[in-house]
């Protein structure tokens, strides 16, 4: 096992640590299912950060499939327009913050 984490790996660990602290605060049961969910979140973040950093990585097929299924569910969600609006507002906020 390597000792030094990359910046991306450190960022992912920090996010997972934050989620774990929230779960503890809200008394969420930690079991194999929650562990699997955290692993999925960590893989998604690690992959996204690496892509954003310009690294040419092999994408995890299970993540590709999961994202496709989620997109289908989101598009059919009754709150789809609110979700799209939230992302548009976030993007606008980022643009305004840069100016």
C-alpha positions in Angstrom: 0.0 0.0 0.0 1.4 3.4 -1.0 2.0 5.9 1.8 1.6 9.2 0.0 -1.7 10.2 -1.5 -2.0 12.3 -4.5 -3.8 15.7 -4.2 -6.9 14.2 -5.8 -6.9 11.2 -3.5 -6.5 13.6 -0.5 -9.5 15.6 -1.8 -11.6 12.5 -2.1 -10.6 11.3 1.4 -11.6 14.8 2.8 -15.0 14.6 1.1 -15.7 11.1 2.4 -14.5 12.1 5.9 -17.0 15.0 5.8 -19.8 12.7 4.7 -18.9 10.2 7.5 -19.0 13.0 10.1 -22.4 14.1 8.8 -23.6 10.5 9.0 -22.4 10.2 12.6 -24.0 13.5 13.5 -27.4 12.3 12.0 -27.0 8.8 13.5 -27.0 7.0 10.2 -26.5 3.3 10.5 -23.2 2.3 8.9 -23.4 -1.1 7.3 -22.2 -2.8 4.1 -24.8 -0.8 2.1 -23.6 2.6 3.3 -20.0 1.5 2.9 -20.8 0.5 -0.8 -22.4 3.9 -1.3 -19.3 5.7 0.1 -17.1 3.7 -2.2 -19.3 4.6 -5.2 -19.1 8.3 -4.2 -15.3 8.1 -3.8 -14.9 6.4 -7.2 -17.1 8.9 -8.9 -15.2 11.8 -7.4 -11.8 10.3 -8.1 -12.7 9.7 -11.7 -14.2 13.2 -12.2 -11.2 14.9 -10.5 -8.7 13.0 -12.7 -10.7 13.8 -15.8 -10.8 17.5 -14.8 -7.0 17.4 -14.2 -6.6 16.2 -17.8 -5.5 12.7 -16.9 -6.3 10.1 -19.5 -7.8 7.4 -17.4 -9.8 4.3 -18.1 -13.4 5.0 -17.0 -15.1 2.5 -14.7 -17.8 0.7 -16.7 -20.0 0.3 -13.6 -19.9 4.1 -13.1 -20.8 4.7 -16.7 -23.8 2.4 -16.3 -24.9 3.9 -13.0 -24.7 7.5 -14.4 -26.8 6.5 -17.4 -29.4 5.1 -15.1 -29.4 8.1 -12.9 -29.7 10.5 -15.9 -32.8 8.6 -17.1 -34.4 8.8 -13.6 -33.5 12.5 -13.3 -35.0 13.3 -16.7 -38.2 11.6 -15.7 -38.3 13.1 -12.2 -41.2 15.5 -11.4 -38.6 18.0 -10.2 -36.4 17.8 -13.3 -37.0 21.5 -14.1 -35.9 22.5 -10.6 -32.8 20.3 -10.9 -31.9 21.9 -14.2 -32.6 25.4 -12.7 -30.3 24.6 -9.7 -27.4 23.6 -12.0 -27.9 26.7 -14.2 -27.9 29.0 -11.2 -24.7 27.3 -9.9 -23.0 27.8 -13.3 -24.1 31.4 -13.4 -22.8 31.9 -9.8 -19.4 30.5 -10.9 -19.3 32.8 -13.9 -20.2 35.8 -11.8 -17.6 34.9 -9.2 -14.9 34.8 -11.8 -15.7 38.2 -13.1 
